[in-house]
């Protein structure tokens, strides 16, 4: 159990798409912040970029007995301190540490198939059907193109349902 007068993590809701601005201005006021970012690929050039893991939110470390909460509300980019019953609720230090550890591990996710490759569905209600692999949809799912009722439909299926077409 954490002592009452030690710094704790709290959740800040930011204004839309202003997480970076809020973090910058809070850090200028000497607050410790943490904004979890994940690397993604996207766009026409498939360039890698970092995007917030929790869009519209960031964490701030405060000592409830010593730190002044009032400047936070008027900080550029900040909407509010997330609270319950009018009181900010601390986030467990272990959660922040787990997020940091998890995001520190480089994502070694390769697409299971190449776009345009023929695949066969080996599980679920569409078992034994042939499809075309379109793209990965995260770490565990893929988007495929399936011919259903004489129309091509894009659907998302778990990666373990797909296998190379024999």
C-alpha positions as CSV (number, residue, x, y, z in Angstrom):
1,X,0.0,0.0,0.0
2,X,1.3,3.5,-0.9
3,X,1.7,6.0,1.9
4,X,-0.7,8.9,1.8
5,X,1.8,11.7,1.2
6,X,3.8,10.3,-1.7
7,X,3.5,11.3,-5.3
8,X,0.9,9.3,-7.2
9,X,-0.1,9.1,-10.9
10,X,-3.3,10.7,-12.0
11,X,-5.1,10.8,-15.3
12,X,-5.5,14.0,-17.3
13,X,-8.0,14.4,-20.1
14,X,-6.7,16.7,-22.8
15,X,-8.5,18.7,-25.4
16,X,-9.0,16.8,-28.7
17,X,-5.6,16.1,-30.4
18,X,-3.7,18.2,-27.9
19,X,-2.0,15.5,-25.8
20,X,1.5,16.7,-26.9
21,X,0.7,20.4,-26.2
22,X,-0.7,19.6,-22.7
23,X,2.4,17.4,-21.9
24,X,4.8,20.1,-23.1
25,X,3.1,22.9,-21.0
26,X,2.8,20.7,-17.9
27,X,6.5,19.8,-18.1
28,X,7.3,23.5,-18.4
29,X,5.6,23.9,-15.0
30,X,7.9,21.1,-13.7
31,X,5.2,18.4,-13.5
32,X,6.2,14.8,-14.3
33,X,4.1,13.5,-17.1
34,X,3.8,10.2,-19.0
35,X,2.1,9.9,-22.4
36,X,2.3,6.3,-23.6
37,X,3.0,6.2,-27.3
38,X,3.0,3.3,-29.7
39,X,4.7,3.0,-33.0
40,X,2.5,2.5,-36.0
41,X,2.9,2.4,-39.8
42,X,0.5,4.2,-42.0
43,X,0.0,6.5,-44.9
44,X,0.9,6.1,-48.5
45,X,4.6,5.7,-47.8
46,X,4.0,3.3,-44.9
47,X,6.1,5.6,-42.7
48,X,6.5,4.8,-39.0
49,X,5.1,7.3,-36.5
50,X,4.2,7.4,-32.8
51,X,0.6,7.8,-31.8
52,X,-0.9,8.0,-28.3
53,X,-1.9,4.7,-26.8
54,X,-4.8,6.5,-25.1
55,X,-5.8,9.4,-27.3
56,X,-7.1,12.4,-25.3
57,X,-5.3,11.4,-22.1
58,X,-2.0,11.5,-20.3
59,X,-0.7,10.7,-16.8
60,X,0.7,13.2,-14.4
61,X,2.6,12.5,-11.1
62,X,1.5,14.6,-8.2
63,X,1.8,14.7,-4.4
64,X,-1.7,15.4,-3.3
65,X,-0.5,17.1,-0.1
66,X,2.3,19.3,-1.7
67,X,1.5,20.0,-5.3
68,X,-0.8,22.8,-6.5
69,X,-3.6,21.3,-8.6
70,X,-5.1,24.6,-9.7
71,X,-2.6,25.6,-12.5
72,X,-3.2,22.2,-14.2
73,X,-6.8,23.1,-15.1
74,X,-5.7,26.2,-16.9
75,X,-2.8,24.7,-18.7
76,X,-2.9,24.8,-22.5
77,X,-4.2,21.5,-23.9
78,X,-5.6,20.3,-20.6
79,X,-9.4,19.7,-20.4
80,X,-9.7,18.3,-16.8
81,X,-8.3,16.0,-14.2
82,X,-10.2,12.8,-14.3
83,X,-12.0,12.4,-11.0
84,X,-14.8,10.4,-9.4
85,X,-17.2,12.0,-7.0
86,X,-15.3,15.3,-7.3
87,X,-12.0,13.7,-6.2
88,X,-9.1,12.8,-8.5
89,X,-8.5,9.0,-8.3
90,X,-4.8,7.9,-8.3
91,X,-3.6,5.3,-10.9
92,X,-1.6,2.4,-9.5
93,X,2.2,2.8,-10.0
94,X,2.3,-0.8,-11.1
95,X,0.0,0.0,-14.1
96,X,2.3,2.8,-15.2
97,X,5.3,0.5,-14.9
98,X,3.6,-2.3,-16.8
99,X,2.7,0.2,-19.6
100,X,6.3,1.4,-19.8
101,X,7.7,-2.2,-19.9
102,X,5.2,-3.3,-22.5
103,X,5.9,-0.3,-24.8
104,X,9.6,-0.7,-24.4
105,X,9.6,-4.1,-26.1
106,X,9.9,-3.5,-29.8
107,X,6.9,-4.7,-31.8
108,X,8.2,-7.5,-34.1
109,X,4.9,-8.0,-35.8
110,X,5.2,-9.0,-39.4
111,X,2.2,-9.5,-41.7
112,X,1.4,-13.2,-41.8
113,X,0.9,-13.0,-45.6
114,X,1.6,-10.6,-48.4
115,X,-1.2,-8.4,-49.8
116,X,-2.9,-10.2,-52.7
117,X,-1.9,-13.6,-51.5
118,X,-4.5,-16.4,-51.7
119,X,-5.3,-17.9,-48.2
120,X,-7.7,-20.5,-46.9
121,X,-9.8,-20.0,-43.8
122,X,-9.2,-22.9,-41.4
123,X,-11.5,-22.0,-38.5
124,X,-14.8,-20.5,-37.6
125,X,-18.0,-20.5,-39.6
126,X,-16.2,-19.8,-42.9
127,X,-13.9,-22.8,-42.6
128,X,-12.5,-24.1,-45.9
129,X,-13.3,-21.0,-47.9
130,X,-10.7,-19.3,-50.1
131,X,-9.9,-15.6,-49.7
132,X,-7.4,-12.9,-50.6
133,X,-5.2,-11.5,-47.9
134,X,-5.5,-7.6,-47.8
135,X,-3.7,-6.4,-44.7
136,X,-2.9,-7.0,-41.1
137,X,-5.3,-5.4,-38.6
138,X,-3.2,-5.2,-35.5
139,X,-1.2,-8.0,-34.0
140,X,-3.8,-10.8,-34.0
141,X,-6.2,-10.1,-36.8
142,X,-6.1,-9.8,-40.6
143,X,-8.4,-8.2,-43.2
144,X,-9.3,-10.6,-46.1
145,X,-11.3,-10.2,-49.2
146,X,-14.0,-12.9,-49.5
147,X,-16.4,-13.7,-52.3
148,X,-19.8,-14.0,-50.7
149,X,-23.0,-14.2,-52.7
150,X,-21.2,-13.0,-55.8
151,X,-19.9,-9.9,-54.1
152,X,-16.5,-9.3,-52.7
153,X,-16.6,-8.5,-49.0
154,X,-13.8,-7.3,-46.7
155,X,-13.9,-9.0,-43.4
156,X,-11.6,-9.3,-40.4
157,X,-10.6,-12.7,-39.0
158,X,-8.1,-13.9,-36.4
159,X,-4.7,-14.7,-37.9
160,X,-4.9,-18.3,-36.6
161,X,-7.9,-18.9,-38.8
162,X,-5.7,-18.4,-41.9
163,X,-3.3,-20.7,-43.7
164,X,-1.6,-20.7,-47.0
165,X,-3.8,-21.8,-49.9
166,X,-2.9,-25.4,-50.8
